[in-house]
Amino acid sequence: MSYPGKMRADGLSDAPALALPARHLLGMACVCGGADCPLFATPTAGSALLAQFQADPALAIRLTSDADRIPHYTQLGVGDYARLDRKGLLNRKRDLDLLQRLGLVPGDTRRARYLYELLFQRVETPYGICASEMPNWEGCPLARSGAYERVRAQGWTALVYDRPAADKAEARRLSVERIRHDPVLRVRPHHLLCLSCWVGSSGGEGPRQNDTLDEIWHRICRDPAVEIELVEGNCEACHCCDGFHPESTRCVHAGGLIRDYKKDLDVLQQLGLLPGARMNARELLLLIYARIPTTTAVCGYGTGAVTSPEWSVCSGPEGNPGYIKARQTVRF
């Protein structure tokens, strides 16, 4: 274990906080839109689940289905088919229909925000999943009520905790104060690539909305000898991000932006450094520019290939031209 006694449960690789049938993602959206969704056992069950999603941005959900529990046909007889649970059959199809649309499988675990961003991107209406015109498969009469569509139009923030603007503004104020005065800047390695892409594209002008890398750049410009400590995971620049959850210190963006954790390690490897290494900013950036010629090597995983949405490639497979420009022009 890298940090004995200090590693924390993440709810993704560890036991998730919540397991629920995939279809309940649709059901909660309908409940939020004012429908009395029959997918839930009681009228209050959907509302209670919705409240849990709205309260905890770090909530990890394991999506389930009973499809792989179906007994072999040799274990079934006429009586079993006569007693077939038609509601359970339809629910099983709903789960699998939705998982297919999301590109997931039973047992996959994601945070709530990721699931609703993906759901609203890929599912415009519950009709066709929760209901159809076919005999024996009619399903829910509320599938065309418009409840889901109304919530979808509002976006994921209607169902999942969204960090208040005042909270982010105060976090930014405190972060700026620390960056301007702390003797050591603590930055995750791949953020120095992000900073370079921004500087090469914008010339370092203007504030950044979701982090304080602009303030880190201005500090480096004023004091190129300021020490930077490379840290693994979320860093000082993250504290004002809408995806940063202060209580858990987790990133609650899509998939926890797990790709950024890999980018940190890839940068450290290519520099031959370890977490906790300290260098002055000038030497560190020059080392990065010498060892990492394009962002494809890190942000494109060396190949530029996208293997899944969670492993998207930042700035495209050919790399970010802003980084190339910064690498060629940044001088101290």
N, C-alpha and C positions, 0 to 999 in steps of 0.2 A: 504494500500500500504506500503510495507516494507521500502522503501527509498523515502519519499515524495519529489516530485520535481526533483528527479534524475533518476527515472526509464525511460528507453529509448524504443522507438518503435523497435521491432525486425524484422518486415517484415514477420514473420511467423504466430504468433497469431493475430497480427494487419493486416491491409490491406496489401497484398503483393505488391511489386513494379511492378510486371508484371503478367498478366494472359494471357495464350496462349493455343491453342489446343495442346494436347499431341503430335500429329503428327509432329508439328513444331520442336521438338527435333531431329527427323530424318532429317527433311528438312535442318536444320542448319548444320548438319554434312555433308550433301551432298554439300551444298553451300561452306563450308570450303574445301571440296575436289575438288572443281572446277566445279560442276554441276550447271546448271541453273534450280533449283528445281521449278517445277510448283505448289508446295503447297503454294507458296507466291504470292500475288496479283501482285506485280511488281518485276522486276529483282533486284531492290535495297533493297526491304523490308527484304529479308533474310540476306543480308550483314549488314544492319543497326542493326538488332536483334543480329547478331553474334558479332558485335562491342560492344554492350551493355554487353553481357556475358563476353567478354574478358577484359572489363574495370572494372567490379565491382564484386569482389569475394563474397560480402555479399548479392548479388542479390537474392531475394526470388521470386520463380515462382509458381503460382497457375495453375495447369493443368486443362483444361476444356474439356467438350464434350457436345453436344446438345442432347445426347441420351435420357435424362429424360424429354426433352421438346416435344417429339413426341406426337401428338394429339391422342386421343382415336379413334379407328376405326369407331365408330359411328359418328364421326365428318368428316369423309372422304368419298368421292364419286369417281365415275369413272373419273371425270374431274381432281380431285386432283392427282390420280395415273397417269393420262396421262401427267400431268405437273411435274412429279416427277423429282427432282433435283438429277440426277444420280451422279454427282460429289460430292454433299453434302452427299449422301448415302455412297459412298466409303470412304469419309473422316471420316464419323462417325465410320465406321468399323475400319479404320486405328487408330483412337483415342483409341477405346476400345481394339483393338488387342495389341497396345503398352502398355496401362495401365495394361492389364492383365499380360503381360510379366514382367512389372516392379513391380507388386504386389501393385499397387496404384489404386485409384478411382478418378473420377472427383471431383474437389475441393481440392484435396490434395496439400499441399504447401511444397516445398523443395527448398533448395539453389541449385544454378546452378551446383556446383561441385558434390554434391551428385547425381543429376540426370544423369550427364554424366558418372560418375564412374559406376553407376548402369546400365545405358543403354549399355555401352560397355561390361559390364560383361554378360549381358543377351541377347543382340541382336547382332548376328554376321553379319547379312545382312538385308537390308530393303526388299529384295525380300520375298514374303510371307505376308508382311504387306502392302507395297506400291503397289504391283503388284501381279498378278497371271495369270494362263493360262486359267481360266474359262471365257466363254463368258459373257459379261456384267460387268465383274469384272477385266478387263485386267490391268487397272491402269497405273502407271508411266513407260514409256519406259526407264527411266534412272535408274531403280531399280537395274539393273545388270551392271551399268557402272563402278563399282569399286570405285566410289567417296567416298561412306560411309566407305567402308572397308579400304581405304587408311588412312582416318582420325582415324578410330578406332585403327589402328596399332600404331598411334602416342600417343593415350591415351587422357585423359580428358584435359590435358594442351593445346591441340591444339585448344580448344574451350572456355576454362574458364581461367580467370586470375590465374596466378601462381606467387607467391611471388618471386621476384628476389633473387638470392643467396647472392648478395652483401648486400641487405637489411636485410636478415636474419643474416648475419655475423656481421653487425654493431649492430643489436639488441642484439645479443649474447654478444658482447663486452661490451655494456653498462650494460646489466643485470649482467654479471660477476662482473663488477666494483661495482655495487650497493650491490650485495650479499656479497662481501668480506668486505664491509666497513659500510653498514647501521646498526644502532644499533638494528633494528627490522626487521625480515624477514617476509614478507607477503605472505602466502602460502594458496592455497585452500586445504581444509581438505583431500580430497581423494588422493591428490598428495603425502601425507606422506605414504599412502599405496603403491603407485607406487614406491616411493623411496625405501621402505622396500623390495619390490619384486626385485628390481634391485640390492640392496646391498646383499640380500640373494642369488641371482643367480650369481652375478659377483664379489662379495666381495667389491663392490664399486670402482672397477678398471676401468679406461678408461672413456673417455667423452661420453656423450649422445648426439645424433645428433639433436633431435627435441625439446629439452628443456634444462633448466639449473638446473635440480634436482641434477646433479652430484656436481655442485658448492655449492648448499645448503647443501648437505651431507658433503662435505669437511669443510664447515664453522661450521657445527654442531660438527664434529670431533675435530676441533680446539677449539671450544668454546661451550661445551654442555649446558652452561647456557644462550646462546643467546636467546632472546625472539622471539617467533613466534606468529604472529597475524593471526588468521584463517579468511580468506576472502571467500565470496560466489562468485563463478564464476571465470573468468580468473585471474591469479595471475602473480607474478614476473617470475615464471619459464616458462610461456607461450610465452613471448614476442618474442622469436626467432623461434617459431614454424612456419612451412609452412602453417598451418591452421589459424594462428592469423592474423587478418586484423587490422593494427594499426589505420587506420582512423576511423573505427567504434568500435574498441576494441572487435569485435565479433570473435567467433570461427566459421570458415567457412568450417570445416570438415563435413563429412556426418551427415546430420541432425543437424549441429551445435554441434555434440556430446552431445546432450541433456541428454544422460545417465550420463554424468559426473556431470551435475548440480544436478541430483538426488543423485549421490554418495556423493557429498559434504554434502547435507542435511542429508543423512543417517549416515554419520560419525559424524556430529554434534549431531544428535539425540542420537546415541549410546554412545557419550561421555558426554551427558548432557550439552553441551555448545551451544553458539550462535555465529553468525558471529561477528567478532570484539574481541572475547575472546583472551587473551594473556597468554601464559605460556612459561616457559623456555623449550628449546628443549628436554632436558633429561626427564623432568616430562611429557611432552606431548607425547613423543613416548612411554614411559612406560605405560601411561594411555591408549593409543591406543592398545598396545599389551595385556593389561589386559582385555579390554572390547571387542576387536574384534579378536577372535581366528583364523579366516580364512578369506580370501578375498571373499569367497562365501557370507558371510553376507552382503557385500556391493556391490562388483563388480558382484556378481551373484544374487543380489536382494533377498537373503535369500533362494532361491529355486534352483538356477542354471538354471532356465528355460529361453529359448530364445523365446520371444513372437513376435519379428519382427527383421529385420536387424538393425533397429535403436536402439534396446535394446539388442544388442549382449552381450555375457558374456565374460569378459576378463579372459584369462588363463584357461577357461573351467569350468564346473560346480563344480568340486572338489576343486577349489581354486588353487592359485599359490604356489608351493612348496618353491619358493624363499622367500615369505612372512613368511611362517612357520619357515624357517631357521633363518631369521632375528629376528623373535620374540623370538627364543630360544637362539640366540647367541649374539645379539647386546648388548654390555655393554659400559658404559662410565667411 
